[in-house]
Amino acid sequence: MPHRSNWTPSTPPSPIGSEPVASNDSDPRPVIGLPTYLEHATFGAWSTESALLQSTYVQSVVRSGGIPVLLPPDAARPEVIDRLDGLVLTGGADVDPARYGAAPAPRLGELRPDRDESEFHLFAMARAAGLPVLAICRGLQVVNAAMGGTLFQHLPEVVGHEEHSGGPGSYTVTTVQVDPDSRVSGIVGVEVKANCHHHQAIDRLAEGLVAVGRAADGTIEAAESPTEPFLVGVQWHPESDASDDRLMRALVAAAAHTR
């Protein structure tokens, strides 16, 4: 499959693309790891620190034919990786800029060092084990930083608007043009109406990744590895749209094949 590392969109083409092949129902369902984060939560009679993740991730994995397993921040262990067939790096707080050799900027958001520590190790072990990885929002930022790239710490200062971030607890719809020669295009087509909620994005792309999706302002919204079996990252939130599980289904199908 040819890839063009310097690809940029021109005239928006018509949406096309093929659906990923689902895993065979007669085979064991692949186990998909989903990192959580520690958050104070109130439920029932309790108000306590909890390991949380939006249920949209769990539901998307189930709809796609996988078995979701929630991973707390201390789950980055070889014996955990041995039990997984695929990994989704989930969204959340900003990545510590020390991870890519930068000082904190004034508009840097909340950091979660426990997640950074765990998820950088999870990603490294998943790659070493050959597991398929789908990286979503913060997940794509983790992948880029872990592979040697850098991030814009506050994207509105770069692009001059806040249309990627949405309001609290909401998304904005961003039109993403996708390289027609890419794996992502083969899954979702060459144009995506993406649910976005991010104020950071890729600055210097890591060696080993190819930018395959961009917003109209040039922001990298999708990247993938042209050499690894399945390493796909998107800056948007595909799990938020229950009517479109194509990316998650592609991950689950790849995990079933790897298994």
C-alpha positions in Angstrom: 0.0 0.0 0.0 1.6 3.3 -1.1 1.9 6.1 1.4 2.7 9.8 1.0 4.3 11.3 4.1 3.9 14.9 2.7 0.3 14.5 1.7 -2.0 17.5 2.1 -5.6 17.7 1.0 -6.7 19.7 -2.0 -10.2 19.7 -3.4 -12.4 17.6 -1.1 -13.2 14.4 -2.9 -16.4 12.4 -2.7 -16.7 10.1 0.4 -15.8 6.5 -0.5 -14.4 3.6 1.4 -14.9 -0.1 2.2 -16.1 -1.6 5.4 -13.6 -3.5 7.5 -14.1 -7.3 7.7 -15.6 -8.3 11.1 -14.2 -11.3 13.0 -15.8 -14.7 12.6 -18.5 -15.2 15.2 -17.4 -18.8 15.6 -13.9 -17.7 16.8 -13.2 -16.5 20.3 -13.9 -12.8 20.6 -10.7 -10.8 20.8 -9.9 -9.1 24.1 -9.4 -5.3 23.8 -7.6 -3.3 26.5 -9.0 0.2 27.4 -6.9 2.3 29.8 -8.9 4.2 32.4 -8.0 7.2 34.6 -8.3 7.8 38.3 -11.1 10.3 39.1 -13.1 11.2 42.2 -16.6 10.0 41.6 -19.9 9.8 43.5 -22.2 6.8 43.0 -24.7 5.1 45.3 -23.5 5.6 48.9 -19.9 6.3 47.9 -17.8 9.3 47.0 -14.4 8.0 46.3 -11.5 7.8 43.9 -12.4 5.5 41.0 -11.0 4.1 37.9 -13.2 5.5 35.1 -13.7 5.5 31.4 -16.7 6.8 29.3 -18.9 3.9 28.5 -19.0 4.9 24.9 -15.6 3.1 24.5 -16.9 0.0 26.1 -20.1 0.0 24.0 -18.1 0.5 20.8 -15.9 -2.5 21.5 -18.9 -4.7 22.3 -20.8 -3.6 19.1 -17.6 -4.3 17.1 -17.3 -7.9 18.4 -14.6 -7.5 21.0 -14.5 -8.1 24.7 -13.6 -4.8 26.5 -11.3 -5.0 29.5 -10.7 -1.8 31.6 -7.1 -1.2 32.6 -6.3 0.9 35.6 -3.2 3.1 35.5 -1.0 0.5 37.1 -1.8 -2.2 34.6 1.3 -1.8 32.4 2.6 -5.2 33.0 3.8 -8.0 30.6 1.2 -10.4 32.0 -1.5 -8.0 31.1 -0.3 -7.6 27.5 -0.1 -11.4 27.2 -3.9 -11.5 27.8 -4.8 -8.8 25.3 -5.4 -9.1 21.6 -5.6 -5.4 20.9 -5.3 -2.0 22.6 -7.2 1.2 22.4 -5.3 4.2 23.8 -8.2 6.4 25.0 -8.8 10.1 25.3 -8.2 12.3 28.4 -5.9 14.9 29.9 -2.9 16.5 28.3 0.4 14.7 27.9 3.2 16.0 30.1 5.4 18.1 27.8 8.5 16.6 29.6 7.7 13.4 27.6 8.7 15.2 24.4 11.4 17.5 25.8 9.4 20.7 26.2 8.7 23.1 29.0 5.1 23.6 30.1 3.3 26.4 28.2 0.9 28.9 29.9 -2.2 27.3 28.4 -1.2 23.7 29.2 -4.2 21.8 30.6 -4.5 19.3 33.4 -1.8 16.5 33.5 -2.1 13.0 34.7 1.4 11.6 35.3 0.0 8.2 36.4 -1.7 7.8 33.0 1.4 8.9 31.2 3.6 6.5 33.0 1.2 3.6 32.4 0.2 4.3 28.8 3.7 5.0 27.5 4.7 1.6 28.8 1.5 -0.1 27.6 2.1 1.3 24.1 5.7 0.1 24.1 4.8 -3.4 25.2 1.9 -3.6 22.8 4.2 -2.7 19.9 6.8 -5.2 21.0 4.1 -7.9 21.2 2.7 -7.0 17.7 -0.7 -6.0 19.1 -3.0 -3.9 16.9 -3.4 -0.4 18.4 -6.1 2.2 17.8 -5.1 5.6 19.4 -7.9 8.1 20.0 -7.4 11.8 20.7 -5.0 11.8 23.7 -4.0 8.3 22.5 -2.7 9.7 19.2 -0.7 12.3 21.2 0.7 9.6 23.4 1.8 7.6 20.3 3.4 10.6 18.6 5.3 11.6 21.8 6.4 8.0 22.5 7.8 7.6 19.0 9.7 10.9 19.2 7.3 13.6 18.0 6.1 16.7 19.7 2.8 18.4 20.4 1.2 21.8 20.1 0.4 22.5 23.8 -2.5 24.9 22.9 -3.7 24.5 19.4 -5.9 27.7 19.3 -2.6 29.7 19.5 -1.4 28.1 16.3 -4.6 28.0 14.2 -6.3 31.1 15.5 -9.6 29.6 16.6 -11.1 27.1 19.1 -13.2 25.1 16.7 -11.4 21.8 17.5 -12.3 21.9 21.2 -16.0 22.3 21.6 -17.6 23.3 24.9 -17.5 21.3 28.2 -18.7 17.8 27.6 -19.5 18.4 24.0 -17.9 17.9 20.5 -17.5 20.1 17.4 -17.8 18.6 14.0 -14.6 18.9 11.9 -14.4 17.9 8.3 -11.3 15.8 7.9 -9.8 15.0 4.4 -8.1 11.6 4.3 -5.3 10.5 2.1 -6.9 8.1 -0.4 -3.8 5.8 -0.3 -4.0 5.3 3.4 -5.3 2.5 5.7 -7.6 5.1 7.4 -9.2 5.9 4.0 -9.8 2.2 3.4 -11.8 2.1 6.7 -13.7 5.4 6.7 -13.3 6.9 3.2 -11.6 10.1 2.1 -13.8 12.5 4.0 -14.9 12.3 7.6 -17.3 14.5 9.6 -15.4 14.0 12.9 -16.5 14.6 16.5 -13.6 16.6 17.9 -12.8 17.8 21.5 -9.1 18.6 21.7 -7.0 21.7 22.4 -3.7 19.9 21.6 -2.5 18.2 18.4 0.6 16.9 16.7 3.3 19.5 16.0 6.4 17.5 14.7 5.3 14.2 13.4 7.2 11.2 14.8 9.5 9.3 12.5 7.6 6.1 11.6 4.2 7.8 11.4 2.5 9.2 8.3 0.0 12.0 8.5 -3.0 10.8 6.6 -5.9 13.1 7.7 -6.0 16.8 8.1 -8.6 19.5 9.0 -9.0 22.5 6.7 -6.6 24.5 8.9 -3.8 21.9 8.4 -4.2 20.2 11.8 -3.2 16.6 11.7 -6.3 14.6 12.5 -5.2 11.1 11.6 -1.8 9.3 11.4 -0.7 5.7 10.9 2.3 3.5 10.6 3.0 2.3 7.1 5.2 -0.6 8.4 3.4 -2.0 11.5 0.5 -4.4 11.2 -2.1 -2.1 12.7 -1.2 1.2 14.3 -3.8 3.9 13.6 -4.4 7.1 15.4 -7.2 9.7 15.1 -7.5 13.0 16.8 -11.2 12.8 16.8 -13.6 10.6 18.9 -15.0 7.8 16.8 -16.4 6.0 19.9 -18.8 8.9 20.4 -20.9 8.0 17.4 -22.8 4.8 18.0 -23.8 4.7 14.3 -20.3 4.5 13.0 -18.0 1.8 14.5 -15.8 1.4 11.5 -12.5 2.2 13.1 -13.2 0.1 16.2 -14.4 -2.8 14.0 -11.2 -2.6 12.0 -9.2 -2.8 15.2 -11.2 -5.8 16.5 -10.9 -7.5 13.1 -7.1 -7.0 13.2 -7.0 -8.3 16.8 -9.0 -11.4 15.8 -6.5 -12.0 12.9 -3.5 -11.5 15.2 -5.0 -13.8 17.8 
